[in-house]
Amino acid sequence: RFVVRTLQHEVVTAECAVDATVGELKAALCSTPRDGWRDAKHVQLCCNGAKLTDEQDLTGVAAYLDGGAERFIVAIVRASKPASNQKYMQLPHRPSP
């Protein structure tokens, strides 16, 4: 069982084998519908200040997490809708008085 916290302080747990990969953990996290979570490719996981890659196994992460109850994985979830490319409206220049 892995404890994951989002930047919005939401705590999420996922069941995953210790020898699974980070990509499998992300898939497990996304298997339950959550507000704003589209799919695993829009989730970035970090642990102990390091960015985790999808191919990386969870053995080292599990060993780190076993070191204390205050340790956890951080999930950075990209927005569910792409940001708008709309430019701000520019107001006409007013001469100074």
N, C-alpha and C positions, 0 to 999 in steps of 0.2 A: 504494500500500500504506500503510495507516494502522496505527500501533501504539497499542493501547489497553491501559491497566492498570486492574485492579480495585482496590478498597480492600483486598482480600486478597492483593495483590501478584502476582496472576496476570497474565501478559502474553499478550494476544490480538492477532493481526493480521488485517486484513480487506482484501480487494482491492475498491477502489471508485474510480470516476473522480473527479478533482479537482472537476469541475463537478456532481457528485452532491449530494444533500441529506443532512443529518444523519439524517433518517428512513431514507434508503436505506442509510446506513452501519450504522445500528442493525439493520436487517433483515438485512444481510450478516453482522453479528456473531452474530445469533440463528439464522442458517441452519444452523450446525453445533451439534448438541445439546451443551449444557454443563450441568454440575450446578448447579441453582438458577436457571437462566435460563429463564423461561417464554416470553416473547415481547418484541418491541421496545417495547411500551408500558410495560413494567416496568423499562426501562433508561433511565437519565438520563446523558447525556454532558456533560462539562465540559472546557474547555481554557483554559489561561492564566487561571484564576480565574473564568471566565465560563461560565454555564449555556448550553448549545447547544439551540436549538429545532429541532424536526423539519423546519421549512420552510427553515431556514438552509442556504445552500450551503457547501461545504467549501473554497472557494477561499481564504478568509482563514485558515482553520485550517491548510491545507496550507502556506501561506506562513509561518505561525508555526512549524510543525514543521520546516520546512527550515532554520530558524535555528540548529539544534543537535541533536546526537544524543540529548541528555538530555531533550528535550522530547517530550511525549506527551499523549494524550487520557486522561482519567479516566472510567471507567464505574462508575456507582453502580447496582447491581442490587438491586431490592427483593426481599425474601424471596419464595420460591416458594409459601409457604403464608401466608395472612393470619394476622396475630397474633390470638391468642385474646382474647376479651372477658371471659374468666372473671375474676371478682373474687377477691381473696384472702379466705380464710376468716378471719373475725374471731373471736378467742378471747374468752370471757366476761371481763368486768372482774374482777380480783382486788383486794380491798381491801388496802391496804398494811398491813404488820404493825405 
